[in-house]
Amino acid sequence: MKRFLLTPLLVTLSLAHTALAWDPLGHMLISQIAEDQLTPAAKTKIAEAMATFGRKEGDYDFVSAACWMDDIRARTRDYNEWHYVNLPFTAEGTPVPEGGNPPDVIWGLRQCLEKLQGEASPEDKAEALVMLLHLEGDVHQPLHTTSDDDAGGNKREIANLRSPKVDLLFSKGNNLHYFWDSAYRRVFKDGKAEASFYAPVYLPSQPLKGHQEALPMVREQASLIEKEFPKTVVPDAGDPMTWALESHRLGYDFGYGKLPKPQSDNTYHLTQAYIDEARDIARKQVAIAGYRLGELLNAIYGQ
């Protein structure tokens, strides 16, 4: 893979929605795959940073910390706009930056990288690391970089999306956006977009407990994704803008481009073909995000 560009780009892109990105299991899968790539030197320094972070925020480890930026939404809205960027559609299907101002996910990644590579306190660097774990995942979710005047799919109801109560804690309902948040584990069964595995049931007031209980499942599923999509699937190390444009292309070409037409009640019924291909795309994106994150952290911490 090519070397990472550790000086991020400053961009101004349009904003529209504030939904979550990958669900908690998705974020932890990305972090687990990244952890599997770390060198011994990087692991040692990251463990020190996580200990610093833990003294302030609780017993998050490297994998569960990928969920922290969503967990804190209950107490602050300061980072809501950091999770996404909407690149507008054009007639040719290419994104054209226009209007809008940061913060957005590309700007957020830039802030994290600048802090990690510059002069900052150990506490600030530790928080930047944890935010990087999350935002690297966000930018690889196709509907976090794409919208069709529908808040990234949040306004398109999916009639055959089946989600247990624990999953719905992390969404605003059975909509297209949440389908893509969990597409990496969706299968077609009895006419429904069913989940192939679920998170443990836990109280919304105790997210860390739930994340920790899910860790064995996350390690098992991450291993399966790594075997399905080895490191050679990463097209380029790239930079935040590259990642956003790649995701936008997937959102434009497939997420919306192959979406079945709405039914008479303006809801959408996802076909088996759409669900199966979306699962493959999402699992590959989870793998790519994890591999890129691991290499990025090795470049920062492995010296």
GULUMMI-770168 format. One record per residue: x, y, z of N, C-alpha, C in turn; residue in one letter; residue number from 1. Coordinates in steps of 0.05 Angstrom, whole numbers. Layout:
REM residues N
 n_east n_north   n_up ca_east ca_north  ca_up c_east c_north   c_up residuo num
      X       Y      Z       X        Y      Z      X       Y      Z       a NUM
...
END
This chain:
REM residues 303
 n_east n_north   n_up ca_east ca_north  ca_up c_east c_north   c_up residuo num
     17     -24      0       0        0      0     18      25      0       m   1
      7      46    -11      22       71    -11     23      83     17       k   2
     42     101     21      45      114     47     22     133     51       r   3
     14     135     77      -7      154     84      2     182     82       f   4
    -16     200     74     -11      228     74    -19     238    102       l   5
      0     243    119      -6      250    146    -12     279    151       l   6
    -12     295    129     -21      323    131    -48     324    118       t   7
    -70     323    133     -97      321    122   -105     346    106       p   8
   -125     343     90    -135      364     73   -156     381     87       l   9
   -156     406     82    -177      424     91   -197     427     69       l  10
   -222     419     75    -243      420     54   -268     433     66       v  11
   -284     444     48    -310      454     56   -331     440     40       t  12
   -348     425     53    -368      409     40   -395     412     53       l  13
   -416     406     38    -443      411     49   -451     391     70       s  14
   -467     400     90    -476      384    112   -506     381    111       l  15
   -516     357    121    -545      355    122   -556     338    145       a  16
   -543     317    154    -556      300    173   -538     294    197       h  17
   -549     284    218    -533      279    243   -537     251    253       t  18
   -541     232    235    -546      204    243   -521     191    252       a  19
   -524     168    266    -502      151    272   -491     139    247       l  20
   -466     129    248    -455      115    226   -457      85    232       a  21
   -436      69    227    -437       41    234   -448      38    262       w  22
   -463      17    266    -473       12    293   -450       4    311       d  23
   -454       1    338    -431       -5    355   -415     -29    347       p  24
   -428     -50    339    -413      -74    330   -395     -68    306       l  25
   -406     -52    287    -391      -44    263   -366     -28    270       g  26
   -369      -9    288    -346        7    296   -325     -10    310       h  27
   -334     -29    327    -315      -46    342   -301     -65    323       m  28
   -315     -75    302    -302      -92    282   -279     -77    268       l  29
   -284     -52    261    -263      -37    248   -239     -33    266       i  30
   -244     -27    292    -223      -23    311   -208     -50    316       s  31
   -223     -72    317    -210      -98    321   -191    -105    298       q  32
   -201    -100    273    -184     -105    250   -159     -88    251       i  33
   -162     -62    259    -139      -44    261   -120     -55    282       a  34
   -130     -64    305    -113      -74    326    -97     -98    316       e  35
   -108    -114    300     -94     -137    289    -71    -130    271       d  36
    -70    -105    262     -48      -96    244    -25     -82    259       q  37
    -29     -76    285     -10      -59    299     16     -73    305       l  38
     38     -57    303      64      -67    310     67     -67    340       t  39
     86     -83    351      90      -82    381     95     -54    392       p  40
    111     -38    377     116      -11    387     91       6    388       a  41
     74       4    367      50       19    366     31      10    388       a  42
     29     -16    393      12      -27    414     19     -16    441       k  43
     45     -14    446      54       -5    472     46      24    477       t  44
     51      41    457      45       70    460     15      74    460       k  45
      0      59    445     -29       62    445    -41      53    472       i  46
    -29      32    483     -39       23    510    -35      45    531       a  47
    -13      60    529      -8       82    547    -29     104    543       e  48
    -35     110    518     -56      130    512    -83     121    522       a  49
    -90      96    519    -116       86    528   -118      87    558       m  50
    -95      82    572     -96       84    601   -101     113    610       a  51
    -89     132    595     -94      160    601   -123     167    596       t  52
   -134     158    574    -162      163    568   -181     150    588       f  53
   -174     126    597    -191      111    616   -193     125    643       g  54
   -172     139    651    -174      153    677   -195     175    677       r  55
   -203     184    653    -223      205    651   -250     194    644       k  56
   -251     175    625    -276      167    613   -286     139    621       e  57
   -270     123    635    -278       97    643   -263      75    628       g  58
   -270      51    633    -255       28    625   -257      20    595       d  59
   -256      39    577    -255       33    549   -228      20    542       y  60
   -229      -1    526    -204      -10    514   -203       0    485       d  61
   -182      -8    470    -178        2    443   -202      -4    425       f  62
   -214     -28    428    -236      -36    410   -262     -22    418       v  63
   -269     -23    444    -294      -11    452   -294      19    450       s  64
   -270      31    451    -267       61    450   -277      72    423       a  65
   -278      54    403    -288       64    377   -317      73    379       a  66
   -331      65    400    -360       73    403   -363      98    420       c  67
   -342     108    431    -344      130    451   -358     155    439       w  68
   -351     162    415    -363      187    403   -394     185    400       m  69
   -404     160    397    -433      157    397   -444     156    426       d  70
   -429     143    443    -438      140    471   -442     167    485       d  71
   -425     187    478    -427      213    492   -449     231    481       i  72
   -463     222    461    -485      239    450   -507     244    471       r  73
   -508     226    491    -528      230    512   -522     254    529       a  74
   -496     264    529    -489      286    546   -479     310    532       r  75
   -473     308    506    -464      331    491   -471     328    461       t  76
   -477     350    449    -482      351    420   -459     365    405       r  77
   -437     369    419    -415      385    408   -403     372    383       d  78
   -404     345    382    -390      332    360   -409     320    339       y  79
   -435     327    340    -454      314    323   -447     317    293       n  80
   -437     340    285    -432      345    257   -405     333    248       e  81
   -390     323    266    -364      311    259   -367     284    245       w  82
   -390     271    246    -393      243    238   -398     240    209       h  83
   -403     260    193    -412      256    166   -404     280    148       y  84
   -406     276    122    -404      298    103   -421     290     79       v  85
   -438     308     70    -455      302     47   -443     314     22       n  86
   -433     298      4    -423      307    -21   -447     307    -41       l  87
   -453     329    -53    -478      331    -69   -476     315    -94       p  88
   -499     307   -105    -501      294   -130   -497     314   -153       f  89
   -487     304   -175    -488      319   -200   -499     302   -222       t  90
   -505     313   -245    -517      298   -267   -498     275   -275       a  91
   -472     279   -273    -453      259   -281   -447     239   -259       e  92
   -459     244   -235    -454      225   -213   -428     231   -199       g  93
   -417     254   -202    -391      260   -188   -397     281   -167       t  94
   -382     280   -144    -386      299   -123   -372     326   -129       p  95
   -386     347   -123    -375      374   -126   -377     389   -100       v  96
   -354     394    -86    -356      409    -61   -369     437    -66       p  97
   -389     443    -50    -401      469    -53   -415     477    -27       e  98
   -411     502    -19    -424      513      4   -416     498     29       g  99
   -429     505     52    -424      491     77   -398     498     89       g 100
   -395     493    114    -371      498    128   -366     475    148       n 101
   -340     470    155    -335      451    176   -349     460    202       p 102
   -354     442    221    -343      415    222   -357     394    205       p 103
   -343     374    196    -353      351    183   -333     328    188       d 104
   -338     305    177    -321      282    184   -292     285    173       v 105
   -289     298    150    -262      302    139   -247     322    156       i 106
   -261     344    163    -249      364    181   -243     351    208       w 107
   -260     334    218    -255      321    244   -231     303    243       g 108
   -228     288    222    -204      271    219   -179     289    218       l 109
   -181     311    204    -158      330    202   -150     339    230       r 110
   -170     346    246    -164      356    273   -150     334    290       q 111
   -160     310    288    -148      288    304   -119     283    295       c 112
   -114     283    269     -87      277    259    -68     300    267       l 113
    -77     324    265     -60      347    272    -53     346    302       e 114
    -72     338    319     -66      337    347    -47     314    353       k 115
    -51     291    340     -34      268    346     -6     272    336       l 116
     -2     288    315      24      292    304     38     318    315       q 117
     23     334    329      33      360    338     39     360    368       g 118
     39     384    379      44      388    407     17     389    422       e 119
     13     371    440     -12      371    455     -7     354    480       a 120
    -24     358    500     -22      344    525    -28     314    521       s 121
    -18     296    538     -25      268    536    -55     263    536       p 122
    -70     279    552     -99      276    553   -112     283    527       e 123
   -103     305    514    -114      313    489   -107     294    467       d 124
    -83     283    467     -75      264    447    -91     238    450       k 125
    -96     230    475    -111      205    479   -140     209    469       a 126
   -152     232    474    -179      237    463   -179     238    433       e 127
   -158     250    421    -157      251    392   -154     223    380       a 128
   -139     205    394    -137      177    385   -164     164    384       l 129
   -179     167    406    -205      154    408   -224     165    387       v 130
   -223     190    382    -241      202    362   -233     192    334       m 131
   -207     189    330    -197      179    304   -208     150    299       l 132
   -209     134    320    -219      106    317   -248     107    306       l 133
   -264     126    316    -291      127    307   -295     140    280       h 134
   -282     163    275    -286      177    251   -275     163    226       l 135
   -253     147    230    -243      131    208   -264     112    199       e 136
   -280     101    218    -302       84    210   -324      99    196       g 137
   -331     122    207    -354      138    196   -349     145    167       d 138
   -325     153    160    -321      162    132   -322     140    112       v 139
   -321     115    121    -322       92    103   -351      81    101       h 140
   -370      93    114    -398       84    112   -410     100     89       q 141
   -418      87     67    -427      102     43   -448     124     47       p 142
   -467     119     65    -488      139     69   -481     159     90       l 143
   -455     160     98    -445      182    114   -430     202     97       h 144
   -429     197     71    -417      216     53   -435     222     29       t 145
   -460     212     30    -478      214      8   -506     220     18       t 146
   -521     237      5    -549      242     12   -564     251    -13       s 147
   -589     245    -14    -606      253    -36   -630     268    -25       d 148
   -624     290    -11    -644      306      2   -661     289     21       d 149
   -648     270     34    -663      252     52   -647     246     78       d 150
   -630     265     85    -614      262    109   -598     236    109       a 151
   -585     231     87    -569      207     86   -585     181     88       g 152
   -609     181     78    -626      157     78   -644     155    102       g 153
   -642     174    121    -659      173    145   -688     177    139       n 154
   -695     190    117    -723      196    111   -735     175     92       k 155
   -721     153     87    -731      132     70   -737     107     87       r 156
   -762     101     91    -769       79    109   -767      53     93       e 157
   -755      33    106    -752        6     95   -773     -12    107       i 158
   -791     -22     91    -814      -37    101   -806     -65    111       a 159
   -784     -77    100    -777     -104    107   -751    -106    122       n 160
   -744     -85    137    -720      -85    154   -728     -94    182       l 161
   -718    -117    191    -725     -127    217   -701    -123    236       r 162
   -706    -108    258    -685     -102    277   -696    -108    306       s 163
   -681    -122    322    -689     -126    350   -686    -100    365       p 164
   -698     -99    389    -698      -75    404   -671     -64    410       k 165
   -651     -81    415    -624      -72    422   -612     -57    398       v 166
   -618     -66    374    -608      -52    350   -621     -24    347       d 167
   -647     -23    352    -661        2    348   -653      23    368       l 168
   -640      16    390    -629       36    408   -610      54    394       l 169
   -598      45    372    -577       60    359   -586      71    332       f 170
   -612      73    328    -622       84    303   -647     100    308       s 171
   -657     114    288    -682      129    289   -705     113    277       k 172
   -701      88    272    -722       72    260   -712      55    237       g 173
   -730      41    225    -722       23    203   -720      39    177       n 174
   -699      53    173    -695       69    149   -670      60    134       n 175
   -667      72    111    -645       64     93   -618      69    106       l 176
   -616      91    121    -590       97    134   -583      75    154       h 177
   -602      68    170    -595       47    190   -590      20    177       y 178
   -604      14    155    -597      -10    140   -567     -10    134       f 179
   -557      12    124    -528       13    117   -510      13    142       w 180
   -520      24    164    -504       22    189   -499      -7    196       d 181
   -517     -25    189    -515      -53    197   -514     -71    173       s 182
   -509     -61    149    -511      -77    125   -490    -100    125       a 183
   -468     -96    139    -447     -116    139   -456    -143    152       y 184
   -479    -142    167    -490     -167    179   -519    -172    171       r 185
   -528    -161    149    -555     -166    139   -557    -189    120       r 186
   -577    -205    123    -583     -227    104   -613    -227     97       v 187
   -619    -238     75    -647     -240     66   -659    -266     77       f 188
   -680    -263     93    -693     -287    105   -723    -282    108       k 189
   -738    -300     97    -768     -298     98   -778    -271     89       d 190
   -765    -260     68    -774     -235     57   -764    -210     72       g 191
   -749    -214     93    -739     -192    110   -709    -188    107       k 192
   -700    -164    113    -672     -158    116   -665    -163    146       a 193
   -657    -188    151    -652     -197    178   -623    -194    185       e 194
   -617    -192    211    -589     -191    220   -579    -219    225       a 195
   -555    -225    217    -543     -252    220   -532    -256    248       s 196
   -526    -234    263    -518     -236    291   -525    -210    304       f 197
   -529    -211    331    -539     -188    346   -520    -181    369       y 198
   -522    -156    377    -507     -147    400   -521    -158    425       a 199
   -506    -160    447    -519     -168    473   -539    -146    481       p 200
   -560    -154    495    -580     -135    505   -569    -121    529       v 201
   -570     -95    530    -561      -79    553   -575     -53    554       y 202
   -574     -40    577    -588      -15    581   -573       8    566       l 203
   -588      26    554    -576       49    540   -558      65    559       p 204
   -565      65    585    -549       80    604   -523      67    611       s 205
   -518      42    601    -494       27    607   -481      17    581       q 206
   -475      35    562    -464       26    536   -438      11    538       p 207
   -420      20    556    -394        7    558   -397     -22    566       l 208
   -415     -28    584    -420      -56    593   -428     -73    569       k 209
   -445     -62    552    -454      -77    528   -431     -81    509       g 210
   -415     -60    504    -392      -62    486   -373     -84    496       h 211
   -367     -84    521    -349     -104    532   -359    -132    530       q 212
   -385    -136    533    -397     -163    531   -396    -172    502       e 213
   -395    -154    483    -395     -161    455   -367    -167    444       a 214
   -346    -162    460    -319     -165    450   -312    -193    439       l 215
   -320    -215    452    -314     -241    440   -326    -245    413       p 216
   -352    -236    410    -365     -237    384   -351    -220    364       m 217
   -342    -197    372    -328     -179    353   -302    -191    343       v 218
   -287    -204    361    -262     -216    353   -267    -239    333       r 219
   -288    -255    338    -295     -276    320   -303    -266    292       e 220
   -321    -246    292    -331     -235    267   -309    -220    251       q 221
   -291    -206    266    -269     -192    252   -251    -212    238       a 222
   -246    -234    250    -229     -255    238   -242    -265    212       s 223
   -268    -268    212    -282     -278    188   -280    -257    166       l 224
   -283    -231    173    -281     -210    153   -253    -208    141       i 225
   -233    -211    159    -205     -210    149   -199    -233    130       e 226
   -211    -257    134    -207     -279    116   -222    -274     90       k 227
   -245    -262     92    -261     -257     68   -249    -235     51       e 228
   -238    -215     65    -226     -192     51   -198    -187     62       f 229
   -178    -200     51    -150     -196     60   -140    -168     54       p 230
   -117    -162     64    -107     -134     63   -103    -124     34       k 231
   -102    -142     16     -98     -134    -12   -122    -119    -24       t 232
   -145    -119     -9    -169     -105    -20   -166     -75    -17       v 233
   -146     -65     -1    -143      -36      2   -132     -24    -23       v 234
   -146      -7    -37    -136        4    -62   -114      24    -59       p 235
   -113      38    -37     -93       60    -34    -95      68     -4       d 236
    -72      76      7     -73       86     35    -90     111     36       a 237
    -85     130     18    -102      153     15   -101     172     38       g 238
   -122     189     40    -124      210     60   -154     214     64       d 239
   -163     231     83    -191      234     89   -208     241     64       p 240
   -198     258     47    -214      265     23   -218     240      5       m 241
   -196     225      1    -198      201    -15   -219     182     -5       t 242
   -218     178     22    -237      159     34   -266     168     30       w 243
   -271     194     34    -298      205     31   -308     202      2       a 244
   -290     207    -18    -298      205    -46   -304     176    -53       l 245
   -288     157    -43    -293      129    -48   -321     121    -37       e 246
   -326     129    -12    -352      122      0   -375     135    -15       s 247
   -371     160    -23    -392      174    -38   -399     159    -64       h 248
   -378     149    -77    -383      135   -102   -400     110    -97       r 249
   -394      95    -75    -410       72    -69   -438      80    -61       l 250
   -441     101    -46    -468      110    -39   -484     119    -63       g 251
   -471     133    -82    -484      143   -106   -491     120   -125       y 252
   -471     104   -131    -475       83   -152   -493      61   -142       d 253
   -489      52   -117    -504       29   -108   -525      36    -87       f 254
   -517      50    -65    -535       55    -43   -561      68    -52       g 255
   -559      88    -70    -583      100    -82   -588      90   -110       y 256
   -566      86   -125    -569       78   -153   -583      52   -158       g 257
   -580      33   -140    -592        6   -143   -616       2   -124       k 258
   -623      23   -110    -646       21    -92   -672      15   -107       l 259
   -687      -5    -99    -713      -11   -113   -731      14   -111       p 260
   -750      16   -130    -769       38   -130   -787      36   -105       k 261
   -797      59    -96    -814       58    -72   -841      45    -79       p 262
   -853      34    -57    -880       22    -60   -901      44    -59       q 263
   -926      36    -62    -948       56    -63   -950      73    -38       s 264
   -942      62    -15    -943       77     10   -916      92     15       d 265
   -899      94     -5    -874      109     -5   -853      96     14       n 266
   -857      71     20    -836       56     34   -821      39     14       t 267
   -798      28     22    -781       13      4   -779     -16     14       y 268
   -780     -35     -5    -777      -63      2   -751     -72    -11       h 269
   -732     -79      5    -705      -86     -5   -706    -115    -16       l 270
   -695    -118    -40    -694     -145    -52   -671    -160    -41       t 271
   -671    -187    -46    -649     -203    -37   -623    -195    -51       q 272
   -625    -188    -77    -601     -180    -92   -589    -154    -79       a 273
   -606    -135    -72    -596     -110    -60   -583    -116    -33       y 274
   -596    -132    -16    -586     -138     10   -559    -153      8       i 275
   -558    -173     -9    -533     -189    -12   -510    -172    -21       d 276
   -514    -155    -41    -492     -138    -51   -485    -117    -31       e 277
   -505    -105    -17    -499      -85      3   -482     -98     26       a 278
   -488    -122     33    -472     -136     54   -443    -139     45       r 279
   -439    -147     20    -411     -150     11   -397    -124     10       d 280
   -410    -102      1    -398      -76      0   -391     -66     28       i 281
   -410     -70     46    -406      -60     74   -384     -76     88       a 282
   -383    -102     84    -362     -118     97   -334    -110     86       r 283
   -333    -105     60    -308      -96     48   -300     -69     59       k 284
   -319     -51     62    -313      -24     73   -304     -26    102       q 285
   -316     -44    118    -306      -48    145   -277     -58    145       v 286
   -271     -77    127    -244      -87    125   -224     -65    117       a 287
   -231     -50     96    -214      -29     87   -209      -8    108       i 288
   -230       0    122    -227       20    143   -209      10    165       a 289
   -212     -16    173    -195      -27    193   -166     -29    185       g 290
   -161     -38    161    -133      -39    151   -120     -12    150       y 291
   -135       7    139    -124       34    137   -119      46    164       r 292
   -137      42    183    -134       53    209   -109      41    223       l 293
   -105      15    220     -82        2    231    -56      13    220       g 294
    -54      16    194     -30       27    181    -25      56    189       e 295
    -47      71    191     -45       99    200    -33     101    228       l 296
    -43      84    246     -34       84    274     -5      74    276       l 297
      2      55    259      30       47    259     49      69    250       n 298
     39      85    231      55      108    221     58     129    243       a 299
     38     133    260      38      153    281     53     143    305       i 300
     47     119    314      57      109    339     81      89    337       y 301
     86      79    313     105       58    310    134      66    308       g 302
    139      92    308     167      102    305    182      98    331       q 303
END
